[in-house]
Amino acid sequence: MKTSEFLSVLKQHQDKSLLFEYAPDKLVGANYHITEVKNITIDSVDCGAGTDFWKETIVQLWESPKEKDKREFMSVYKALAILNKVDRIKPMVQEAEIKFEYSNEDFHTAQLFVSDYALDNQSLIVKLSVQKTDCKAKETCGVEPKAEVKQEAAAYCTPGSGCC
């Protein structure tokens, strides 16, 4: 989801609580804070020597140990106010992908994509998901689509093969 799309969803549902589902049926605690917003620029070279360049918005969520018994989630209105303040100080790239950085005692630190959102009477639930790593130079490396991977193609793109 693009940053602009996320902000638009927030603007439409300011009267609701903002919840984040970081894994199926697992919510970021109500004691979360938005602790940092990062404007990230990626300037990369893949394993096939291809270059790429893009921007991302990373919103860091942190659960305060002092508020672990908190039951009321942050309002969409408050989250939007925080993001609008950030945008005035350091403008976010509206067409950049938005991700959420999060971890807890049972979940490793990860940058999670917005895969969907759901609404109920009181809440906007932002559904987050991980995206698996992938070879970006499949054609150069001879990697076929997953359903059609052959043993020889998989063997070609191995450490030391000059590809991946």
C-alpha contacts under 8 A as a table, 3 or more apart, distances in Angstrom:
res1	aa1	res2	aa2	distance
1	M	5	E	6.36
1	M	6	F	6.64
1	M	97	E	5.66
1	M	98	I	6.07
1	M	113	F	7.43
1	M	114	V	5.83
1	M	115	S	7.36
2	K	5	E	5.22
2	K	6	F	6.38
2	K	94	Q	6.75
2	K	95	E	5.40
2	K	96	A	5.40
2	K	97	E	4.38
2	K	98	I	5.57
3	T	6	F	5.16
3	T	7	L	6.23
3	T	57	T	6.86
3	T	92	M	7.71
3	T	93	V	7.15
3	T	94	Q	4.99
3	T	95	E	6.04
3	T	96	A	5.74
3	T	97	E	5.86
3	T	98	I	5.06
4	S	7	L	5.17
4	S	8	S	6.10
4	S	94	Q	4.69
4	S	95	E	6.29
5	E	8	S	5.02
5	E	9	V	6.30
6	F	9	V	5.19
6	F	10	L	6.35
6	F	98	I	7.64
7	L	10	L	5.03
7	L	11	K	6.18
7	L	80	L	7.24
8	S	11	K	5.07
8	S	12	Q	6.37
9	V	12	Q	5.23
9	V	13	H	6.55
10	L	13	H	5.34
10	L	14	Q	6.06
10	L	76	V	6.07
10	L	77	Y	7.58
10	L	80	L	6.47
11	K	14	Q	5.73
11	K	77	Y	7.83
11	K	80	L	7.29
13	H	16	K	5.83
13	H	76	V	6.76
13	H	77	Y	8.00
13	H	124	L	7.19
14	Q	75	S	7.15
14	Q	76	V	4.85
14	Q	77	Y	4.53
14	Q	80	L	7.88
15	D	75	S	7.18
15	D	76	V	6.72
15	D	77	Y	6.65
15	D	122	Q	7.87
16	K	75	S	5.90
16	K	76	V	5.77
16	K	77	Y	7.71
16	K	121	N	7.79
16	K	122	Q	5.13
16	K	123	S	4.81
16	K	124	L	6.11
17	S	73	F	5.72
17	S	74	M	5.78
17	S	75	S	4.20
17	S	76	V	5.51
17	S	122	Q	6.15
17	S	123	S	4.58
17	S	124	L	6.06
18	L	73	F	6.30
18	L	74	M	5.72
18	L	75	S	5.40
18	L	76	V	5.07
18	L	79	A	7.79
18	L	123	S	5.97
18	L	124	L	5.15
18	L	125	I	6.17
18	L	126	V	7.54
19	L	27	L	6.93
19	L	28	V	7.04
19	L	30	A	7.76
19	L	73	F	6.74
19	L	74	M	7.75
19	L	123	S	6.85
19	L	124	L	6.13
19	L	125	I	4.67
19	L	126	V	6.12
20	F	27	L	5.60
20	F	28	V	5.53
20	F	125	I	5.60
20	F	126	V	4.79
20	F	127	K	6.06
20	F	128	L	7.00
21	E	24	P	6.78
21	E	25	D	6.70
21	E	26	K	5.51
21	E	27	L	4.36
21	E	28	V	6.26
21	E	125	I	6.73
21	E	126	V	6.07
21	E	127	K	4.86
21	E	128	L	5.82
22	Y	26	K	6.02
22	Y	27	L	5.97
22	Y	28	V	6.56
22	Y	112	L	7.54
22	Y	127	K	6.56
22	Y	128	L	4.99
22	Y	129	S	6.42
23	A	26	K	5.18
23	A	27	L	7.34
23	A	127	K	7.85
23	A	128	L	6.84
23	A	129	S	6.65
28	V	32	Y	6.86
28	V	63	E	7.63
29	G	32	Y	5.77
29	G	63	E	6.41
29	G	68	K	7.57
29	G	73	F	7.92
30	A	63	E	7.82
30	A	68	K	7.78
30	A	70	K	5.86
30	A	71	R	5.55
30	A	72	E	5.81
30	A	73	F	4.48
30	A	74	M	7.07
31	N	63	E	5.24
31	N	64	S	5.63
31	N	65	P	7.81
31	N	67	E	5.37
31	N	68	K	5.70
31	N	69	D	7.50
31	N	70	K	5.54
31	N	71	R	7.49
31	N	72	E	7.95
31	N	73	F	7.07
32	Y	61	L	6.15
32	Y	62	W	5.15
32	Y	63	E	4.09
32	Y	64	S	6.13
32	Y	73	F	7.85
32	Y	74	M	7.75
33	H	61	L	5.68
33	H	62	W	5.29
33	H	63	E	6.25
33	H	64	S	7.13
34	I	37	V	7.76
34	I	59	V	6.92
34	I	60	Q	5.79
34	I	61	L	4.90
34	I	62	W	6.54
34	I	79	A	7.73
34	I	82	I	7.96
35	T	59	V	7.76
35	T	60	Q	5.64
35	T	61	L	6.09
35	T	62	W	6.46
36	E	59	V	5.95
36	E	60	Q	5.12
36	E	61	L	7.66
37	V	57	T	6.99
37	V	58	I	5.65
37	V	59	V	4.54
37	V	60	Q	6.24
37	V	83	L	7.98
37	V	86	V	7.32
38	K	57	T	5.67
38	K	58	I	4.95
38	K	59	V	6.43
39	N	55	K	7.19
39	N	56	E	6.10
39	N	57	T	4.96
39	N	58	I	6.64
39	N	92	M	6.34
39	N	93	V	7.39
40	I	55	K	5.51
40	I	56	E	5.08
40	I	57	T	6.14
40	I	58	I	7.24
41	T	53	F	7.36
41	T	54	W	5.93
41	T	55	K	4.46
41	T	56	E	6.51
42	I	52	D	7.79
42	I	53	F	5.47
42	I	54	W	5.30
42	I	55	K	5.97
42	I	56	E	7.85
43	D	51	T	7.47
43	D	52	D	5.92
43	D	53	F	4.48
43	D	54	W	6.79
44	S	51	T	5.54
44	S	52	D	5.22
44	S	53	F	6.25
45	V	48	G	7.94
45	V	49	A	5.70
45	V	50	G	5.45
45	V	51	T	4.39
45	V	52	D	6.42
46	D	49	A	5.31
46	D	50	G	5.31
46	D	51	T	6.37
46	D	52	D	7.97
46	D	135	C	7.95
46	D	136	K	6.44
46	D	137	A	6.79
47	C	50	G	7.28
47	C	135	C	7.48
47	C	136	K	7.42
47	C	137	A	6.40
47	C	163	C	5.71
47	C	164	C	5.05
48	G	136	K	7.76
48	G	137	A	5.12
48	G	140	T	5.88
48	G	141	C	6.82
48	G	163	C	5.96
48	G	164	C	7.33
50	G	137	A	7.32
54	W	96	A	7.68
55	K	93	V	7.43
55	K	96	A	5.35
55	K	97	E	7.18
56	E	93	V	7.63
56	E	96	A	4.77
56	E	97	E	4.93
56	E	98	I	5.92
56	E	99	K	7.35
57	T	92	M	6.88
57	T	93	V	7.26
57	T	96	A	6.13
57	T	97	E	6.10
57	T	98	I	4.65
57	T	99	K	6.17
58	I	98	I	5.89
58	I	99	K	4.86
58	I	100	F	5.53
58	I	101	E	6.51
58	I	111	Q	7.61
59	V	98	I	7.50
59	V	99	K	6.27
59	V	100	F	4.78
59	V	101	E	6.03
60	Q	100	F	5.68
60	Q	101	E	4.59
60	Q	102	Y	6.21
61	L	100	F	6.88
61	L	101	E	6.11
61	L	102	Y	5.35
62	W	102	Y	6.61
62	W	103	S	7.53
63	E	67	E	7.88
63	E	68	K	7.46
63	E	104	N	7.65
64	S	67	E	5.40
64	S	68	K	6.42
65	P	68	K	5.20
67	E	70	K	5.38
70	K	73	F	7.92
74	M	78	K	6.63
74	M	79	A	6.94
75	S	78	K	5.25
75	S	79	A	6.40
76	V	79	A	5.09
76	V	80	L	6.00
76	V	124	L	7.67
77	Y	80	L	5.20
77	Y	81	A	6.21
78	K	81	A	4.99
78	K	82	I	6.29
79	A	82	I	5.12
79	A	83	L	6.26
80	L	83	L	5.08
80	L	84	N	5.95
81	A	84	N	5.09
81	A	85	K	6.12
82	I	85	K	5.17
82	I	86	V	6.28
83	L	86	V	5.02
83	L	87	D	6.09
84	N	87	D	4.95
84	N	88	R	6.32
85	K	88	R	5.19
85	K	89	I	6.49
86	V	89	I	5.15
86	V	90	K	5.81
86	V	91	P	6.98
86	V	92	M	7.88
87	D	90	K	5.15
87	D	91	P	4.11
87	D	92	M	5.49
88	R	91	P	5.84
93	V	96	A	5.36
98	I	113	F	6.91
98	I	114	V	7.29
99	K	111	Q	5.93
99	K	112	L	5.30
99	K	113	F	4.83
99	K	114	V	6.57
100	F	110	A	7.96
100	F	111	Q	5.40
100	F	112	L	5.06
100	F	113	F	6.62
100	F	114	V	7.87
100	F	128	L	7.80
101	E	109	T	6.88
101	E	110	A	5.54
101	E	111	Q	4.33
101	E	112	L	6.16
102	Y	108	H	7.91
102	Y	109	T	5.48
102	Y	110	A	5.75
102	Y	111	Q	6.69
102	Y	112	L	7.62
103	S	106	D	7.74
103	S	107	F	5.27
103	S	108	H	5.24
103	S	109	T	4.31
103	S	110	A	6.58
104	N	107	F	5.12
104	N	108	H	6.75
104	N	109	T	7.49
105	E	108	H	7.61
110	A	130	V	7.59
111	Q	130	V	7.20
112	L	128	L	5.58
112	L	129	S	5.23
112	L	130	V	5.09
112	L	131	Q	7.44
113	F	128	L	5.34
113	F	129	S	5.29
113	F	130	V	6.19
113	F	131	Q	7.20
114	V	117	Y	7.71
114	V	126	V	6.80
114	V	127	K	5.85
114	V	128	L	4.61
114	V	129	S	6.45
115	S	127	K	5.74
115	S	128	L	5.52
115	S	129	S	6.04
116	D	126	V	6.38
116	D	127	K	5.12
116	D	128	L	7.20
117	Y	124	L	7.01
117	Y	125	I	5.46
117	Y	126	V	4.43
117	Y	127	K	5.24
118	A	124	L	5.96
118	A	125	I	5.09
118	A	126	V	6.62
118	A	127	K	7.57
119	L	122	Q	7.77
119	L	123	S	5.77
119	L	124	L	4.80
119	L	125	I	6.15
120	D	123	S	5.35
120	D	124	L	6.80
135	C	138	K	5.87
135	C	164	C	7.52
137	A	140	T	5.31
137	A	141	C	6.00
138	K	141	C	5.01
138	K	142	G	5.74
138	K	143	V	4.63
138	K	144	E	6.84
139	E	142	G	5.16
139	E	143	V	6.23
139	E	144	E	7.63
140	T	143	V	7.84
140	T	163	C	7.72
141	C	156	Y	7.20
141	C	157	C	5.73
141	C	163	C	5.63
141	C	164	C	7.34
142	G	153	A	5.74
142	G	154	A	7.99
142	G	156	Y	7.11
142	G	157	C	7.17
143	V	149	V	6.92
143	V	153	A	5.62
143	V	154	A	6.45
143	V	157	C	7.17
144	E	148	E	6.00
144	E	149	V	5.13
144	E	150	K	7.52
144	E	153	A	7.07
145	P	148	E	5.51
145	P	149	V	6.09
146	K	149	V	5.32
149	V	153	A	6.69
149	V	154	A	6.80
150	K	153	A	5.41
150	K	154	A	6.35
151	Q	154	A	5.21
151	Q	155	A	6.16
152	E	155	A	5.02
152	E	156	Y	6.19
153	A	156	Y	5.13
153	A	157	C	6.82
154	A	157	C	5.65
154	A	158	T	7.26
155	A	158	T	5.80
156	Y	161	S	6.43
157	C	161	S	6.06
157	C	162	G	7.81
157	C	163	C	5.60
157	C	164	C	5.65
158	T	161	S	5.43
158	T	163	C	7.08
158	T	164	C	6.10
159	P	162	G	7.29
159	P	163	C	7.46
159	P	164	C	6.09
160	G	163	C	7.55
160	G	164	C	7.94
161	S	164	C	7.24
